[in-house]
Amino acid sequence: MEIVRVRLAEQSDGTNRSHAVLLLASLIMPALPYMLAFAAGAMFYVVVEELIPEASSGQHSNLSTIGFAIGFVLILDVVMG
């Protein structure tokens, strides 16, 4: 991380753009795992609801989504054990 900071600071042409980018990156880094987890969950929902036609057909489409999520978690538990 220090190498990136030094190189960005060296490339600066007198403006504080590189410092602003580094400040913004240092503020976002702690929240990045949560943002990525949210994006993965949103993608998971879209895949189940929109790309698997049988899951969204019928009255209980949310039940099939929840069942798919529980099955996925169980598979992860078995594999990651």
TIKE-721997 format. One record per residue: y, z, x of N, C-alpha, C in turn; residue in three letters; residue number from 1. Coordinates in Angstrom, 3 decimals. Atoms other than C-alpha are relative to their C-alpha. Last residue first. Layout:
<nodes>
NODE;npy;npz;npx;capy;capz;capx;cpy;cpz;cpx;bavo;vomi
NODE;Y;Z;X;Y;Z;X;Y;Z;X;ALA;NUM $
...
</nodes>
This chain:
<nodes>
NODE;npy;npz;npx;capy;capz;capx;cpy;cpz;cpx;bavo;vomi
NODE;0.780;-1.198;-0.029;-27.703;6.420;-16.425;0.402;1.090;0.838;GLY;81 $
NODE;-0.753;-0.755;-1.004;-25.453;3.420;-15.816;-0.651;1.348;0.295;MET;80 $
NODE;-0.111;0.763;-1.240;-27.963;1.165;-17.579;0.669;0.810;1.104;VAL;79 $
NODE;1.335;0.226;-0.561;-29.025;3.636;-20.262;0.096;-0.695;1.363;VAL;78 $
NODE;0.551;-1.289;-0.413;-25.494;4.899;-20.928;-1.370;-0.170;0.649;ASP;77 $
NODE;-0.681;-0.407;-1.237;-24.098;1.374;-20.950;-0.547;1.318;0.527;LEU;76 $
NODE;0.511;0.868;-1.071;-26.743;0.368;-23.493;0.646;0.361;1.332;ILE;75 $
NODE;1.345;-0.443;-0.332;-25.844;3.356;-25.638;-0.614;-0.830;1.118;LEU;74 $
NODE;-0.126;-1.246;-0.755;-22.148;2.487;-25.461;-1.378;0.529;0.392;VAL;73 $
NODE;-0.510;0.346;-1.322;-22.878;-1.096;-26.519;0.112;1.244;0.876;PHE;72 $
NODE;1.081;0.621;-0.759;-25.016;0.091;-29.403;0.415;-0.354;1.415;GLY;71 $
NODE;0.940;-1.078;-0.329;-22.260;2.399;-30.587;-1.174;-0.540;0.809;ILE;70 $
NODE;-0.620;-0.832;-1.040;-19.726;-0.449;-30.362;-0.931;1.134;0.421;ALA;69 $
NODE;0.039;0.761;-1.246;-22.021;-2.823;-32.281;0.574;0.835;1.143;PHE;68 $
NODE;1.391;0.031;-0.464;-22.544;-0.213;-34.976;-0.150;-0.739;1.313;GLY;67 $
NODE;0.287;-1.334;-0.519;-18.794;0.348;-35.252;-1.424;0.071;0.526;ILE;66 $
NODE;-0.768;-0.144;-1.242;-18.214;-3.388;-35.631;-0.279;1.346;0.649;THR;65 $
NODE;0.706;0.757;-1.036;-21.040;-3.659;-38.170;0.734;0.081;1.336;SER;64 $
NODE;1.228;-0.714;-0.330;-19.522;-0.840;-40.205;-0.780;-0.734;1.089;LEU;63 $
NODE;-0.359;-1.072;-0.941;-16.116;-2.488;-40.069;-1.228;0.787;0.430;ASN;62 $
NODE;-0.150;0.579;-1.334;-17.572;-5.653;-41.628;0.383;1.064;1.026;SER;61 $
NODE;0.004;-1.083;-0.988;-18.877;-3.741;-44.627;0.113;-0.549;1.422;HIS;60 $
NODE;-0.944;-1.060;0.312;-17.963;-6.079;-47.481;0.136;1.028;1.119;GLN;59 $
NODE;0.430;-1.075;0.889;-19.617;-9.210;-46.217;1.048;1.079;-0.161;GLY;58 $
NODE;0.301;0.429;1.359;-19.003;-11.442;-43.233;-0.465;1.194;-0.831;SER;57 $
NODE;-1.181;-0.079;0.850;-17.216;-10.157;-40.145;-0.271;-0.454;-1.427;SER;56 $
NODE;-0.585;-1.334;-0.020;-20.285;-9.256;-38.108;1.184;0.122;-0.949;ALA;55 $
NODE;0.755;-0.882;0.882;-22.173;-12.387;-39.109;0.612;1.390;-0.067;GLU;54 $
NODE;-0.292;0.220;1.421;-19.483;-14.610;-37.607;-0.735;0.962;-0.938;PRO;53 $
NODE;1.345;-0.145;0.554;-19.626;-13.135;-34.089;0.140;-0.089;-1.518;ILE;52 $
NODE;0.907;0.953;-0.629;-16.499;-14.514;-32.490;-1.440;0.113;-0.467;LEU;51 $
NODE;-0.348;1.404;0.177;-13.878;-12.943;-34.722;-1.049;-0.970;0.536;GLU;50 $
NODE;-0.488;0.370;1.332;-14.811;-9.321;-35.385;0.160;-1.503;-0.184;GLU;49 $
NODE;0.935;-0.392;1.061;-17.037;-8.549;-32.385;0.456;-0.531;-1.351;VAL;48 $
NODE;1.286;0.677;-0.186;-15.079;-10.521;-29.796;-0.942;0.313;-1.147;VAL;47 $
NODE;-0.178;1.416;0.349;-11.729;-9.373;-31.145;-1.317;-0.749;0.120;VAL;46 $
NODE;-0.145;0.109;1.451;-12.812;-5.717;-31.082;0.120;-1.463;-0.430;TYR;45 $
NODE;1.297;-0.337;0.575;-14.067;-5.945;-27.486;0.041;-0.160;-1.520;PHE;44 $
NODE;0.817;1.198;-0.190;-10.837;-7.657;-26.465;-1.386;0.196;-0.595;MET;43 $
NODE;-0.525;1.029;0.901;-8.827;-4.803;-27.974;-0.823;-1.278;0.112;ALA;42 $
NODE;0.375;-0.358;1.359;-11.047;-2.263;-26.238;0.481;-1.014;-1.015;GLY;41 $
NODE;1.440;0.252;0.125;-10.668;-4.048;-22.909;-0.490;0.331;-1.399;ALA;40 $
NODE;0.184;1.448;0.059;-6.887;-4.168;-23.333;-1.476;-0.352;-0.145;ALA;39 $
NODE;-0.464;0.442;1.307;-6.812;-0.444;-24.142;-0.201;-1.505;-0.161;PHE;38 $
NODE;1.001;-0.443;0.967;-8.945;0.318;-21.091;0.390;-0.420;-1.410;ALA;37 $
NODE;1.147;0.894;-0.116;-6.633;-1.799;-18.945;-1.112;0.380;-0.969;LEU;36 $
NODE;-0.399;1.303;0.560;-3.583;0.073;-20.222;-1.159;-0.990;0.066;MET;35 $
NODE;-0.058;-0.145;1.456;-5.286;3.416;-19.605;0.390;-1.315;-0.672;TYR;34 $
NODE;1.355;-0.119;0.558;-6.301;2.461;-16.072;-0.014;0.107;-1.526;PRO;33 $
NODE;0.765;1.244;-0.015;-2.755;1.180;-15.355;-1.432;0.137;-0.519;LEU;32 $
NODE;0.372;0.364;1.375;-0.899;4.319;-16.430;-0.901;-1.227;-0.054;ALA;31 $
NODE;0.785;-1.070;0.640;-0.787;5.870;-12.934;-0.479;-0.357;-1.408;PRO;30 $
NODE;1.333;-0.228;-0.573;0.169;2.486;-11.372;-0.767;1.153;-0.647;MET;29 $
NODE;1.040;0.556;0.860;3.075;1.737;-13.727;-1.398;0.347;0.492;ILE;28 $
NODE;-0.039;-0.658;1.301;5.670;4.005;-12.095;-1.136;-0.459;-0.905;LEU;27 $
NODE;0.423;-1.386;-0.191;4.733;2.953;-8.562;0.041;0.786;-1.302;SER;26 $
NODE;1.451;-0.040;-0.247;4.865;-0.686;-9.620;-0.483;1.433;0.184;ALA;25 $
NODE;0.681;0.291;1.253;8.333;-0.246;-11.124;-1.515;0.062;0.167;LEU;24 $
NODE;-0.199;-1.154;0.871;9.594;1.437;-7.981;-0.724;-0.207;-1.322;LEU;23 $
NODE;0.846;-1.081;-0.494;8.045;-1.255;-5.811;0.140;1.253;-0.850;LEU;22 $
NODE;1.390;0.365;0.291;9.590;-3.994;-7.917;-0.936;1.112;0.447;VAL;21 $
NODE;0.191;-0.172;1.440;12.985;-2.283;-7.833;-1.438;-0.319;-0.396;ALA;20 $
NODE;0.057;-1.445;0.254;12.772;-1.929;-4.059;-0.217;0.283;-1.480;HIS;19 $
NODE;1.302;-0.476;-0.473;11.894;-5.594;-3.710;-0.146;1.503;-0.231;SER;18 $
NODE;1.085;0.462;0.865;14.807;-6.567;-5.907;-1.346;0.545;0.441;ARG;17 $
NODE;0.926;-1.106;0.221;17.322;-4.412;-4.038;-1.156;-0.405;-0.904;ASN;16 $
NODE;0.005;-0.508;1.375;19.219;-7.309;-2.606;-1.018;1.117;-0.119;THR;15 $
NODE;-1.139;-0.855;0.248;20.003;-7.847;1.054;0.058;0.532;-1.421;GLY;14 $
NODE;-1.176;0.662;-0.557;17.708;-10.807;1.532;1.268;0.813;-0.303;ASP;13 $
NODE;-1.182;-0.188;0.822;14.521;-8.842;1.110;1.209;-0.627;0.678;SER;12 $
NODE;-0.347;1.278;0.612;11.566;-10.282;2.967;1.261;0.086;-0.850;GLN;11 $
NODE;-0.421;0.939;-1.030;11.340;-7.283;5.283;0.465;-1.313;-0.598;GLU;10 $
NODE;-1.304;-0.427;-0.463;11.253;-4.858;2.344;0.540;-0.949;1.066;ALA;9 $
NODE;-0.971;0.320;1.035;8.425;-6.794;0.765;1.403;0.396;0.424;LEU;8 $
NODE;-0.184;1.451;0.044;6.483;-6.723;4.024;1.008;-0.396;-1.065;ARG;7 $
NODE;-0.741;0.423;-1.183;7.031;-2.994;4.499;0.262;-1.491;-0.060;VAL;6 $
NODE;-1.378;-0.479;0.095;6.002;-2.140;0.956;0.840;-0.492;1.164;ARG;5 $
NODE;-0.672;0.802;1.019;2.886;-4.316;1.125;1.456;0.412;-0.110;VAL;4 $
NODE;-0.199;1.322;-0.588;1.838;-2.695;4.385;0.750;-0.889;-0.974;ILE;3 $
NODE;-1.162;-0.049;-0.889;2.381;0.769;2.885;0.302;-1.365;0.598;GLU;2 $
NODE;-1.190;0.000;0.824;0.000;0.000;0.000;1.254;0.000;0.868;MET;1 $
</nodes>
